[in-house]
Amino acid sequence: MKNFAMFFVIIWFLFGASAADDRGFFDSGYTRTCSHVGTAALTVVGGPLYYAGLKPSAYC
């Protein structure tokens, strides 16, 4: 069970990183403000929820 949970968490964060890349958070053209970094972190942690229609954003 522990191996399954770890596998699930890794897959979750891979989907999150993919979603953040889709939204352009890894592009070098953006200035790194608090809101930008917070929204990118929420997108990575939110993972597959981004593809379900949830688009998190952070305001600082």
Secondary structure, DSSP 8 states (H G I E B T S, - for coil): -HHHHHHHHHHHHHHHHHHHHHTTTT-TTS---HHHHHHHHHHHHHGGGTTTT-------
